[in-house]
Amino acid sequence: LALERSAPAIALALVGERAAREATRRARDAFLVDLITRPAPTPAEVTGQFRLAGLNPDRSYTVVVARPADAVDRTRRSIEEIAFPSGTVVAEHGSRVIALIPGMSPVEVAAAWVQPAENPTVGIADPAVGAEGLARAYVEAQHTVDVLETLGRASHVEPASSLGIYRILLSRTGREELESLTLRSLGPLLEEEQRRGVPLLDTLASYLSHNCKHSATAAALAIHANTLYQRLESIDRLIGTQWRQPDQALDLALLIRLRASAGKLGQI
């Protein structure tokens, strides 16, 4: 009888304990997100942010961002179970899970990673120290996820360094340089396309991707061979014929592909 009477109180206490743990977890998540998105203006306040987030301001951390299609909470629990070093902090931020891992390089993190059942896309930034460094690393990891998905590599787990030439999309300076190079190389063509409504850039991209073979390009674009010749003549007139040289054709094909990726990211 006494046990029956105490059961509701015990259940209530357990519910209260779970609620307290959840509140603590959410508070720590908020402290971490605040640190990496809005670092405090003074060193003393930054130290306080690190302490509240459960981090050491003097340690180097590798920042990881994982974006699952759904079930962010389950993905978080799976990541928390990976055998990362003591001092690792995992948090949720919107549709993403963030992990700050001390004492491991991005390559080591990728090797130790155990992909959750939700198969998130995972970006791993270079190690960083301090509030501003972690803030930059967080942005780099986020952008790595975005670039991977844009390139059709969703559910991959990759360090930012593995993106190769596509790493230019991770920084604002790199994107500005890409836009400047695009205008210098393709500006007249883009202006003509906008004025006439003829898809000259798509024609050029398809021609280059089909190894400059006319029949394959015309078939891919579903246009007559004469139409293709007319468009290629327009391209010659607008940007010169030097693009037909093998080295320059390769450079232009890469530029067009980078520009397309940046466009999908909303950056050009």
N, C-alpha and C positions, 0 to 999 in steps of 0.2 A: 504493500500500500504506500509506504514512504517513497519507494522508488518510482511508483506511478505518479505520485504528487510532484516529485522532483524532476521528472522527465521534461515537462515544458520549460522549466527554468534552465535545464542543461541545454536543451535545444536552442533556447533564446540566447544563451551565452555563446554557443558555437556560432550561431548566425552573426552575433555581434563581433566575435573574433574574426570571422571571415570578412565582414564588412570593414573592420579596422585594417586588416591586411591589404584589402583592395584599395582602401583610401590611401594607405602608405605607398602602395605601388604606383598609384596614379599621381600622387604628389611627387614621387621621385622621377617619374616620367616627365612631368611638367618642368621640374628643375633642370633635367638634362636637356630637354628641348630648348628651354630658355637660354642655357649656356651656349649651345651651338648655333642658335639663331639670333640671339640678342645679347652678346657678351656685355657685361657691366662696364661702365666707363673708368672705374678706378681699380687698381690692383687688389685692394682690400676686398672690394665687392666681388671681383672675379674669384678670389680665393674662397669666398663664401659660396659662390655658385658651384664651384668644384666640390666643396664639402657637402652641400645639399644634394648634389647629383651622385655622390658616392665615388668621386674620382680624385686622383692625386694631381695637383697642378704641375708637378715637376716630372711626371711620367709621360712617355710617348705612347700614343694610342693609334691603332689602326681602326679607322671608321668604316663600318659596313652598313649599307642600306639594302634591305630586302623588300621587294614589293610582290606580294602574292595576289592572285586574282581575287581571292576572298579569304575569309577565316584568318584575319590578322592575329587574333588572340592565340589560335592554335599554332600558327607559325612562330609566334613569340615563344611559346612554351617549348617547341621543338628546338629552337635556337638556344634557349637557356640550358638545354640538356647536352649540348655539344661540349666536348672536353677542352674548353678554352682556359687560359690561365686565371688564377685567382685575381680578383679585381676587375674582371670583365663586367660591364654594365649593359643590360639590354632594356630597350624601352619601345613603346609604340608611339607613333606620330602619324595620325590620320590613317592612310591606307598603307603605311610602311612600318617596318620594324627596323630599329637602329641598334647596332651593337658597337661598343667601343672596347677594343681588345688590346691589353697592354702586352708588350714584350714579344710580339709576333710580327713578321713582315707580311705584306699582302700575299705573297706566294705561299707562305706557311699557313696563313688563314685559309686560303683556297684549298690547300691540301688537307687541312683538318676538318673542313666544312662537311657536314652531313645534311644533305638537302632534305628539307621538310616535305611531307606528302603533298603540300599545296604547290610545290615547285615554283617558288618565287623567283623573279629575276633579281640577281644579287650583284651589286657593284661594290668594289673594295678600293678605297682611296689609299694614297700613300700615307705612311705614319706622320703624325703631327703632334706638336707640343703646344700647350697654352690655349687660351680661349680663341684667339683669332686664328691660330693654326687649325684647331678643331673645326671652327666654323667653315674655313675654306675646304677642309677635307670632307666635311659633310656635304657641301655643295658638289664637290667632285664626285663623291660616291653616288649622290642622287642623279647627277648628269650621266654617270656611267650607266646606271639603270635605264635612263631615258634613251641613250644612244644604243644600247644593246637591243632594246625593244624596237627601235626604229630600224635597226639593221636586220630584223627578223631573228634575233638571238634571244628571245624571251625564254625564261627558265634557265639561262646560263648563269654560271657563277664565275665572274672574271674580275681581275684587278684592272684599274684604269689603265695601267701600263700596257695591258694586252690589246688595247684598242688600236695600237699602231698609229697610222696616219689619221684615223678618226678621232684621236685624242685632241685634235685641234678644236673639236666641237665642245670640249669641256670648259674652256675658258672664254671669257668675254673678249679678251685681246685676240685670241685665236679666231673667234668668229668674226671679229671686225676685220682682221687680215684676210679672211676668206671672202668676205663681202667685197673688200677693196679689190682683191685679185679677180673676183668674178666680174666686177664692173670694168676693169681694165681689159680683160680677155674677151668678155662676151657682151659688154655694154651695148654696142651698136646692134648686135643680133637681138638682144632682148627688147630694145626700143622698137626695132622693125616688127618684131613679133607682136608687140602690144599695139602698134599702129595698124597693122594689116590683119591681125588675127590668124596668121599662118603659124603652125607649131614648128618653128625652125629649131628651137632647142631640143625638143623631143626627137625631131628628125636627125639632128646631129648626134644625140646620145645613142639612138638606135643604130645609126650607121657605124659609129665607133664600136659599139658593143657587138656588132655582127662582123667585126674585122674588115670594115669598109667593103663589104660584098653587097653589090647593088640589088641582086635578086632577093637575097635573104632579107635585106632591109625593107624593100618594097613590100614583100609578103608580110613581114612583121607589122608594118604600118598600115597594111591593107590599102595601098595606093598604087597607081600605075607607075611603071618605071619612068615614064617621061615626067611625071609629077615630081618624082624623087630627084631626077636630074635638075629640074628647074629650082627646086629648093636648095640643092647643093651649090648651084651657081649663085643663088642669092647669098648663101653663107660665105662663099669665096669673096663676093663683092663687099660684104659687110666687115669681115674680120681678116681678109687676106687668105692666100692659099697656103701659107706656111703651116697651118694646122694639119695639113695632109702628110707632113713629114712624120715618120714613125715615133720619134721621141716626143714631139709636140702633140701628136694625136693621143699618146698615152697620158701625158700631163693633162690634156684637156678632158679626157674621159674621167680621170680621177677627180678633177675639179668639178665636173658636172655631177658626179656621184656624191661628192662631199656636199655640194650645194643642195642636192635633193634631200640628203639626210638632215641638213640644217633646216631646210624648209619644213620637213615633217615635225621637227622639234619647235617650230614657230620662231626660228632665229633669223631667217632671211625672208 
